[in-house]
Amino acid sequence: MPRRALIVAGAAGPHDIANAVLHRFGFAPAESALSLSDATSRLRAEHFDLVVIPLQGLGSMELSSLDRETRRRGTFVIGTAVQSDSDLILRAMRSGINEFLTYPPDAKDFSGAVDRLMRRTHAEGKSGSAIAVYSAKGGLGSTSVAVNLAFALAKAHPEGHVALVDLVVGGGDLRVMLDLKPQYDMSDLVGKVDRLDADLLRSLLTPVAGGVWVLPSSESPESADALEATAVSTIIEQLRLHHAFTILDCEHALSDRTLAALDAADRVILVTQLNVPALRSTQRTLALCHRLGYADDKVHVVVNRHQATDAVSLADGSEVLGREIFFKIPNDYRTSAGALTKGVPVADFDASSHLAWSYDGLAGRMNGGLAAKGAGTQRASRLRTLFGRGRK
């Protein structure tokens, strides 16, 4: 469900400009109130993420009443006035106004104020959760898990956007799996990361029905060298500010980019299957996660394409890995192949399938609380630290 904004007496200036800015930050078209008393009454009964009010002519009692409701609801307030009178601004700030703008605010100033408020949401611990989906070898279905988890989370949490990022540079499958023909992709961010903000990032995302916003990878292999680990960290941080969940489809190669994504994630899903080669690669990845200093409750092993005829049982797989299997996803070739052919998530192809129900279950498990973040990402190269060498 989009964020909601309430504009009092046209305080944000031209409606079309204000709505264009708000849309970039995930807001629905702004609603209107004729007066501050009308807005305060609505705030008592409804939740708004942002209120824009005219400051001139307001009394202390009116501001105090508004302050009580916005504090109770966790609503941000932008105040506007024709003149930037210092006494007026001071009184407004003391009454809980978060931002002041000269009326009518232009698009750049209004966007800057909204962006600062969204960043403040992050600073107060209200940012979204980042989940990295990784497998050490190809063919285990990690992209399928990332895609369908994203849509299951969006269905379970319609109040918050979900971002889905393809970090498999030069060879990602998100375009195929969702039948995307995006106008922009990851390559459009290269060289712009140092000025990345919500406006730029939102303009590059591709919206998909179901509440998911996709950042596809570049199809050009040459772009892989241009996307550095620090850029990946910055992109993830920005996405967390404006999305309830950010799902990262990681490349299999153990690159600095991959390590940056694993570091930045609140939790990591290790996708495996119950056969010897897959379990051995998962063993090595778990050992790596231990060396990286990740807490046990940050890393979760998910068995994909599980069936009774698997070469290794769940119990034996758990024993081999030295930890509990967090979740298992059933093997359902008909549903998987049908969804891939149509370019839709499995729930859109057959919502009654056991496979769709399974992803709903995984989304529920992943929403059970956030693990502590792993070790920081500010070191020059995690690969050099671990193995004495580095790759991009």
SETOR-694048 format. One record per residue (C-alpha): residue number from 0; x, y, z. Coordinates in Angstrom, 2 decimals, m for minus. Layout:
! SETOR-694048
SITE   num         x         y         z
SITE   NUM         X         Y         Z
...
END
This chain:
! SETOR-694048
SITE   num         x         y         z
SITE     0      0.00      0.00      0.00
SITE     1      1.48      3.41     m0.96
SITE     2      2.38      6.02      1.64
SITE     3     m0.25      8.69      2.32
SITE     4      0.16     12.47      2.34
SITE     5     m2.31     15.13      3.44
SITE     6     m1.92     18.69      2.11
SITE     7     m3.70     21.44      4.03
SITE     8     m5.09     24.44      2.13
SITE     9     m2.76     23.93     m0.84
SITE    10      0.35     24.42      1.32
SITE    11      2.56     22.37     m1.04
SITE    12      1.94     24.64     m4.02
SITE    13      0.74     23.35     m7.41
SITE    14     m0.89     19.97     m6.88
SITE    15      0.59     18.32     m9.97
SITE    16      4.17     19.24     m8.99
SITE    17      3.67     18.06     m5.40
SITE    18      2.17     14.77     m6.55
SITE    19      4.98     14.16     m9.03
SITE    20      7.52     14.52     m6.22
SITE    21      5.53     12.40     m3.77
SITE    22      5.12      9.64     m6.35
SITE    23      8.90      9.21     m6.53
SITE    24      8.93      8.43     m2.81
SITE    25      6.18      5.83     m2.98
SITE    26      3.22      8.07     m2.08
SITE    27     m0.29      7.83     m3.45
SITE    28     m1.79     11.05     m4.86
SITE    29     m2.01     13.53     m2.00
SITE    30     m5.29     14.06     m0.20
SITE    31     m6.54     17.53      0.75
SITE    32     m7.85     19.20      3.89
SITE    33     m9.42     22.66      3.90
SITE    34     m8.05     23.73      7.27
SITE    35     m5.70     22.66     10.05
SITE    36     m8.63     21.71     12.28
SITE    37     m9.95     19.50      9.47
SITE    38     m6.52     17.89      9.13
SITE    39     m6.23     17.31     12.89
SITE    40     m9.64     15.62     12.93
SITE    41     m8.62     13.32     10.09
SITE    42     m5.34     12.46     11.83
SITE    43     m7.29     11.25     14.84
SITE    44     m9.04      8.67     12.68
SITE    45     m6.58      7.91      9.87
SITE    46     m2.87      7.40      9.38
SITE    47     m0.87      9.72      7.15
SITE    48      2.89      9.48      6.65
SITE    49      3.24     13.17      5.79
SITE    50      1.23     16.36      6.36
SITE    51      2.00     19.68      4.65
SITE    52      0.53     22.74      6.39
SITE    53      0.51     26.54      5.91
SITE    54      2.20     28.18      8.91
SITE    55      1.16     31.82      8.65
SITE    56     m1.84     32.75     10.73
SITE    57     m1.74     29.65     12.90
SITE    58     m2.09     29.95     16.65
SITE    59     m0.20     28.03     19.33
SITE    60     m3.29     26.02     20.29
SITE    61     m3.76     24.79     16.73
SITE    62     m0.11     23.82     16.38
SITE    63     m0.13     22.08     19.75
SITE    64     m3.19     20.03     18.81
SITE    65     m1.59     19.02     15.52
SITE    66      1.66     18.14     17.30
SITE    67     m0.13     15.72     19.65
SITE    68     m1.73     13.83     16.78
SITE    69      1.34     13.69     14.53
SITE    70      3.56     12.48     17.38
SITE    71      1.03      9.81     18.30
SITE    72      0.81      8.62     14.70
SITE    73      4.49      9.03     13.79
SITE    74      3.56     11.51     11.04
SITE    75      6.10     13.92      9.56
SITE    76      5.08     17.57      9.06
SITE    77      6.32     20.11      6.52
SITE    78      5.33     23.72      7.14
SITE    79      5.30     26.40      4.43
SITE    80      5.05     30.19      4.60
SITE    81      5.37     33.03      2.11
SITE    82      8.08     34.68      4.19
SITE    83     10.80     32.92      6.18
SITE    84     10.16     34.81      9.41
SITE    85     12.61     33.57     12.06
SITE    86     10.12     33.81     14.93
SITE    87      7.53     31.87     12.94
SITE    88     10.05     29.16     12.03
SITE    89     11.22     28.84     15.65
SITE    90      7.66     28.58     16.94
SITE    91      6.85     25.97     14.28
SITE    92      9.89     23.84     15.09
SITE    93      9.07     23.98     18.80
SITE    94      5.59     22.75     17.89
SITE    95      6.94     19.65     16.15
SITE    96      7.19     20.85     12.54
SITE    97      9.95     18.76     10.91
SITE    98     10.76     20.89      7.86
SITE    99     10.17     24.50      6.77
SITE   100      9.88     25.62      3.13
SITE   101      9.15     28.99      1.55
SITE   102      5.78     29.02     m0.23
SITE   103      5.32     27.96     m2.96
SITE   104      8.09     25.37     m2.73
SITE   105      9.65     24.36     m6.04
SITE   106     10.00     20.70     m6.95
SITE   107     13.68     20.55     m5.95
SITE   108     13.14     22.02     m2.46
SITE   109     10.04     19.92     m1.81
SITE   110     11.82     16.77     m3.00
SITE   111     14.80     17.57     m0.76
SITE   112     12.56     17.97      2.28
SITE   113     10.74     14.69      1.66
SITE   114     14.04     12.91      1.06
SITE   115     15.44     14.20      4.37
SITE   116     12.34     12.99      6.19
SITE   117     12.63      9.55      4.60
SITE   118     16.28      9.43      5.66
SITE   119     15.22     10.38      9.17
SITE   120     12.88      7.40      9.13
SITE   121     15.93      5.25      8.43
SITE   122     17.94      6.88     11.21
SITE   123     15.14      6.15     13.68
SITE   124     15.34      2.46     12.87
SITE   125     12.32      2.37     10.58
SITE   126     14.18      1.41      7.41
SITE   127     13.32     m1.74      5.59
SITE   128     14.95     m5.14      5.73
SITE   129     17.46     m6.37      3.14
SITE   130     17.52    m10.11      2.37
SITE   131     20.29    m11.58      0.22
SITE   132     19.52    m14.79     m1.69
SITE   133     22.68    m16.70     m2.56
SITE   134     23.89    m20.08     m3.74
SITE   135     27.53    m20.97     m4.30
SITE   136     26.80    m22.81     m7.57
SITE   137     24.37    m22.36    m10.41
SITE   138     21.31    m24.47    m11.09
SITE   139     19.97    m24.53     m7.53
SITE   140     17.15    m22.08     m8.20
SITE   141     18.28    m19.08     m6.16
SITE   142     16.80    m16.59     m8.64
SITE   143     13.43    m18.36     m8.48
SITE   144     13.55    m18.15     m4.70
SITE   145     14.43    m14.44     m4.80
SITE   146     11.66    m13.58     m7.27
SITE   147      8.89    m15.52     m5.58
SITE   148      9.91    m14.46     m2.08
SITE   149      9.72    m10.82     m3.19
SITE   150      6.16    m11.21     m4.46
SITE   151      5.08    m13.22     m1.41
SITE   152      6.41    m10.48      0.88
SITE   153      4.66     m7.80     m1.20
SITE   154      1.38     m9.68     m0.85
SITE   155      1.83    m10.10      2.90
SITE   156      2.86     m6.47      3.42
SITE   157      0.84     m4.27      1.04
SITE   158      1.62     m1.24      3.22
SITE   159      5.27     m1.24      2.15
SITE   160      7.01     m1.48     m1.21
SITE   161      9.32     m4.39     m2.02
SITE   162     12.46     m3.93     m4.14
SITE   163     14.01     m6.78     m6.11
SITE   164     17.60     m6.30     m7.27
SITE   165     19.44     m8.40     m9.84
SITE   166     23.12     m8.42     m8.86
SITE   167     24.05    m11.07    m11.43
SITE   168     25.81     m8.54    m13.64
SITE   169     25.90     m9.43    m17.31
SITE   170     23.84    m12.59    m16.96
SITE   171     20.87    m12.14    m14.66
SITE   172     17.60    m13.97    m15.28
SITE   173     15.10    m11.55    m13.71
SITE   174     14.24    m10.06    m17.08
SITE   175     13.30    m13.49    m18.42
SITE   176     11.50    m14.72    m15.31
SITE   177      9.29    m11.62    m15.17
SITE   178      9.16    m10.91    m18.92
SITE   179     10.63     m7.45    m18.37
SITE   180     11.62     m4.95    m21.00
SITE   181     13.01     m2.28    m18.68
SITE   182     13.86      1.21    m19.83
SITE   183     16.76      1.34    m17.36
SITE   184     19.02     m1.15    m15.59
SITE   185     21.99     m1.32    m13.23
SITE   186     24.37      0.09    m15.84
SITE   187     22.51      3.40    m15.70
SITE   188     23.67      3.80    m12.09
SITE   189     27.36      3.40    m12.88
SITE   190     29.06      6.76    m12.45
SITE   191     26.03      8.23    m10.65
SITE   192     26.26      6.48     m7.30
SITE   193     27.93      9.46     m5.62
SITE   194     24.79     11.52     m6.26
SITE   195     22.27      8.74     m5.81
SITE   196     19.10      9.84     m4.06
SITE   197     15.50      8.67     m3.90
SITE   198     14.49     10.60     m7.03
SITE   199     17.19      9.06     m9.21
SITE   200     16.78      5.57     m7.81
SITE   201     13.01      5.49     m8.15
SITE   202     13.25      6.73    m11.75
SITE   203     15.44      3.72    m12.61
SITE   204     13.25      1.04    m11.01
SITE   205     10.75     m0.94    m13.05
SITE   206      7.36     m1.36    m11.31
SITE   207      5.74     m4.79    m11.60
SITE   208      2.13     m5.58    m10.76
SITE   209      1.98     m6.98     m7.25
SITE   210      3.87     m4.22     m5.43
SITE   211      7.43     m5.10     m6.48
SITE   212      9.95     m2.63     m7.93
SITE   213     12.75     m4.25     m9.93
SITE   214     16.29     m3.06    m10.59
SITE   215     17.50     m5.36    m13.40
SITE   216     21.16     m6.10    m13.99
SITE   217     22.90     m4.93    m17.10
SITE   218     22.96     m7.36    m20.00
SITE   219     26.43     m6.17    m20.94
SITE   220     29.27     m8.28    m19.49
SITE   221     31.54     m5.24    m19.81
SITE   222     29.51     m3.43    m17.14
SITE   223     30.58     m5.96    m14.49
SITE   224     33.96     m4.30    m13.95
SITE   225     32.34     m0.87    m13.64
SITE   226     30.02     m1.83    m10.75
SITE   227     32.14     m1.76     m7.62
SITE   228     31.38     m3.14     m4.18
SITE   229     31.01      0.33     m2.67
SITE   230     28.36      1.14     m5.27
SITE   231     26.43     m2.03     m4.36
SITE   232     26.46     m1.02     m0.68
SITE   233     25.19      2.47     m1.49
SITE   234     22.39      1.16     m3.73
SITE   235     21.21     m1.26     m1.05
SITE   236     21.28      1.44      1.61
SITE   237     19.14      3.76     m0.53
SITE   238     16.66      1.00     m1.33
SITE   239     16.28      0.17      2.37
SITE   240     15.25      3.76      3.05
SITE   241     12.18      3.54      0.84
SITE   242     11.15     m0.12      0.79
SITE   243      9.84     m2.45      3.46
SITE   244     11.93     m5.27      1.98
SITE   245     14.84     m5.31     m0.45
SITE   246     15.54     m8.72     m1.99
SITE   247     19.01     m9.20     m3.46
SITE   248     19.52    m11.89     m6.11
SITE   249     23.28    m12.43     m5.75
SITE   250     25.70    m13.76     m8.33
SITE   251     27.31    m17.14     m7.60
SITE   252     30.88    m15.90     m8.00
SITE   253     32.40    m14.89     m4.69
SITE   254     33.23    m11.34     m5.79
SITE   255     33.65     m8.19     m3.75
SITE   256     30.19     m7.19     m5.01
SITE   257     28.68    m10.38     m3.63
SITE   258     30.40     m9.90     m0.28
SITE   259     29.16     m6.30     m0.14
SITE   260     25.59     m7.54     m0.65
SITE   261     25.94    m10.29      1.98
SITE   262     27.41     m7.79      4.43
SITE   263     24.66     m5.23      3.85
SITE   264     21.85     m7.77      4.20
SITE   265     20.01     m8.21      7.47
SITE   266     19.62    m11.87      6.59
SITE   267     21.04    m14.27      4.04
SITE   268     19.19    m17.17      2.43
SITE   269     21.56    m19.93      1.31
SITE   270     19.76    m21.92     m1.36
SITE   271     20.76    m25.56     m1.67
SITE   272     19.42    m28.95     m2.73
SITE   273     19.68    m32.34     m1.09
SITE   274     22.49    m33.80     m3.17
SITE   275     26.17    m34.16     m2.42
SITE   276     27.60    m31.42     m4.73
SITE   277     25.07    m28.83     m3.55
SITE   278     25.59    m29.65      0.13
SITE   279     29.36    m29.48     m0.21
SITE   280     29.18    m26.01     m1.75
SITE   281     26.78    m24.95      1.01
SITE   282     29.21    m26.27      3.63
SITE   283     31.94    m24.06      2.20
SITE   284     29.62    m21.04      2.15
SITE   285     28.61    m21.58      5.78
SITE   286     32.28    m21.75      6.75
SITE   287     32.85    m18.48      4.89
SITE   288     29.94    m16.84      6.72
SITE   289     31.50    m17.92     10.00
SITE   290     34.82    m16.33      9.03
SITE   291     32.98    m13.15      8.05
SITE   292     31.61    m12.96     11.57
SITE   293     27.94    m13.38     10.67
SITE   294     25.66    m14.36     13.53
SITE   295     24.04    m17.79     13.16
SITE   296     20.57    m16.22     13.01
SITE   297     21.59    m14.06     10.05
SITE   298     22.17    m17.04      7.75
SITE   299     19.36    m19.46      6.85
SITE   300     19.63    m22.63      4.76
SITE   301     16.68    m23.16      2.42
SITE   302     16.34    m26.46      0.56
SITE   303     14.87    m25.91     m2.90
SITE   304     13.05    m28.46     m5.10
SITE   305     12.65    m30.86     m2.20
SITE   306     11.08    m34.26     m2.91
SITE   307     10.87    m37.63     m1.21
SITE   308     13.33    m39.16     m3.68
SITE   309     16.17    m36.74     m2.89
SITE   310     19.56    m38.45     m2.63
SITE   311     20.01    m37.10      0.91
SITE   312     17.31    m36.85      3.58
SITE   313     16.50    m33.60      5.38
SITE   314     17.86    m35.01      8.64
SITE   315     21.12    m36.12      7.01
SITE   316     21.45    m32.81      5.18
SITE   317     21.04    m30.93      8.44
SITE   318     23.67    m33.14     10.09
SITE   319     26.12    m32.61      7.23
SITE   320     25.71    m28.84      7.39
SITE   321     25.79    m28.71     11.17
SITE   322     22.65    m26.64     11.42
SITE   323     18.89    m26.85     11.09
SITE   324     17.27    m26.57      7.68
SITE   325     15.37    m23.30      7.94
SITE   326     12.78    m24.04      5.24
SITE   327     12.10    m26.42      2.36
SITE   328     10.45    m25.56     m0.95
SITE   329      8.78    m28.46     m2.78
SITE   330      9.69    m29.61     m6.26
SITE   331      6.86    m28.62     m8.62
SITE   332      8.05    m28.64    m12.19
SITE   333      4.62    m27.98    m13.71
SITE   334      4.04    m24.79    m11.76
SITE   335      7.63    m23.56    m12.07
SITE   336      7.77    m24.16    m15.83
SITE   337      4.33    m22.64    m16.38
SITE   338      5.22    m19.49    m14.45
SITE   339      8.51    m19.14    m16.34
SITE   340      6.77    m19.55    m19.70
SITE   341      4.27    m16.81    m18.85
SITE   342      6.87    m14.57    m17.21
SITE   343      5.04    m14.31    m13.89
SITE   344      5.66    m15.36    m10.27
SITE   345      4.28    m18.79     m9.34
SITE   346      1.42    m17.27     m7.32
SITE   347      0.14    m15.52    m10.45
SITE   348      0.31    m18.75    m12.43
SITE   349     m1.35    m20.98     m9.82
SITE   350     m2.10    m19.41     m6.44
SITE   351     m3.53    m22.71     m5.14
SITE   352     m0.36    m24.71     m5.81
SITE   353      1.74    m26.09     m2.98
SITE   354      4.65    m24.16     m4.44
SITE   355      2.84    m20.81     m4.09
SITE   356      1.78    m21.70     m0.54
SITE   357      5.36    m22.60      0.24
SITE   358      6.64    m19.17     m0.75
SITE   359      3.95    m17.59      1.41
SITE   360      5.27    m19.71      4.27
SITE   361      8.86    m18.65      3.59
SITE   362      7.80    m15.00      3.56
SITE   363      6.15    m15.52      6.94
SITE   364      9.30    m17.08      8.38
SITE   365     11.52    m14.31      7.03
SITE   366      9.29    m11.70      8.61
SITE   367      9.81    m13.13     12.06
SITE   368     12.30    m10.44     13.11
SITE   369     15.55     m8.97     11.91
SITE   370     18.91    m10.48     12.65
SITE   371     21.77     m8.25     13.67
SITE   372     23.79     m6.94     10.78
SITE   373     26.98     m8.73      9.93
SITE   374     30.43     m7.27      9.82
SITE   375     30.80     m3.87      8.15
SITE   376     31.46     m3.32      4.48
SITE   377     33.97     m0.50      4.71
SITE   378     37.09     m2.63      4.34
SITE   379     38.84     m2.28      0.99
SITE   380     38.45     m5.91     m0.04
SITE   381     36.95     m8.72      2.01
SITE   382     38.46    m11.24     m0.39
SITE   383     41.96    m10.02      0.30
SITE   384     41.31    m10.33      4.03
SITE   385     40.01    m13.87      3.71
SITE   386     42.11    m15.34      0.95
SITE   387     44.89    m12.86      0.26
SITE   388     43.47    m11.97     m3.14
SITE   389     40.66     m9.94     m4.60
SITE   390     38.33    m10.10     m7.53
SITE   391     35.69     m7.79     m8.86
END
